[in-house]
Amino acid sequence: MVYQNILHIHGAASDPEAQLVPGHGQEPDDNLDPYRISTDPEDADTVVEGQAFDSYFKETFKPTEEIIQRPSVLPQDRPVEKLLVMGHSVSEVDYPYFQEMMRNIDPSRTRWKVSYFGELTAVRKRIGDLDIDARLVEYALLVDF
């Protein structure tokens, strides 16, 4: 496998220099009321837990647009024959990545191999929602890559 052709959108755990980004796509709100969870003074622990959650939420925001602006790992000098999507839920928050990939490949020719965990039907539907030709997609458990 050619590792320079891999884009780790959440960072590479094997790279000690990489910053791992657990990631979600909901823009954090810096103006949240810390007492929105409970106004009862007896629930001080709940308020502190809510503030800890808010902090974690801000720290794990995945800057999708910033990541997409990075130089592409997709070759510019030859067509992409196959894309491997490993360990990915293909959730809506990640649609911009897939849309960017679609702009940089020939969607009528590029084959996909997509891993899934659990229910295949949901992943298959999300891939379909992205208008990826179902005839060009192979699904496999991650251990089968």
N, C-alpha and C positions, 0 to 999 in steps of 0.2 A: 504494500500500500504506500502511496506517495503522500507523506504527511503534509507537505507544503500545499497540497490541494484540498486540505480540510479546513473548513471554516467552523470554528467552535463558537457559536453565537453566545454561549454562556461562559466562555473561557475554557481552557484545557486544564483539567486537574493534574495532568502529567507534567505541566509546565510550572516550575516553582515561581516564575516571574509573573504568571497570569493572575489577573484578578477575576475570581469566579463571581458570576452574576446569576443568582438563583432565578430572579426575574419574574415580572408580571408587567402588564401593560397599562395599568390604570394610573394616570398621572397623580402623584401625591398632592395632598392639600396641606399647605403650610399653616392654614388658619383654622384648624379644627379646635373646637371647644373641648378642653380636656374633661369637662363634666357632662358631655353629651351622652355618655354611657349611663351615668347615674348621678343624680343631684343629691342623693341621700348621703350625709356625712359619714354614716355608718359603713358605707360602701367604698371607703378610701382605697382598699386593696384593689377593687375593681377599676377605680380611676387610674391607679398606678399601672395596673396590667394593661389598661387601654392605651396609656401613654407609651408603654414599652412596645405594644403592638404597632402603634403609629410610627414609632422610631424605626422598627424593623421594616415596616411597609415602605418608608421613605428610602431606607438603605438598600432595599432589594428591587427598586424600580429599574426596569430594563429599558435603557434609552434606545428603542428600536430604530428610530430615524438616524441616530448617531452611528449605530452599528452598520446600518445599510450604506452609509456614506463611506465606509472603509473600502480600500481597494478590493476588488472582487478576486476571489480565488478561482473563478471560472476562467478557463483559458480564452484569450482573445484571438488567438491565431489558428484555432481549429474548433470544429463543432464539439459540443459536449455530447458524448454518446450515452452516458449513464450517470444518474445522480443517486447517491445512497443517503437516505434519511434515517439516521440511527438514534434511537433513544429519544424520540421526539413525539409529542402528543398531537402535533399538527393542529393546535388550538387556534382560535380566532386571533389571539394576541400575536401569533406568529405569522399570520397571513401576509403582512408586508414583506417578510423575508421570502416567502414563496412567490409572491408577485414580482419581486425584484429578480429572483432566479428565472422566472418565466420570461422576463424581458431580455434576459441574456442567453437564452437557449432557443433552439428550434423546437417549440412545443409539439410539433407534429412528428418529431423523430426521436427526441431524447427519451430514453427509458428510465424508469424510476424503480428503486427498490426501497420500500418503506417498512420500517420495523413497527411492530405494535405490541402492546401489552394488554392483556385482558380482552376486551370486546373489540373485535375487528370491524364490526358494522359501523361504529362511530368514526373510526379513522377513515374508513372507506368513504363515508359520507362527506367528511371534511375535505378529503382529497378531491372528491367530485365537486364540492362547492368552489374549489379553486380552478375549476375547468381544466383539470389535468386529465388527459385522455385515459380512460380506465383500461384500455387495451395495452397501454404502455407501462402499467404499474404492476409490480409484483409486491406482495406483502409477505413478511416473514417475521417470526419471533427474533428478538435481538440475538439470541444464542445461535441462530441459524445464519448469521451474516458471515 
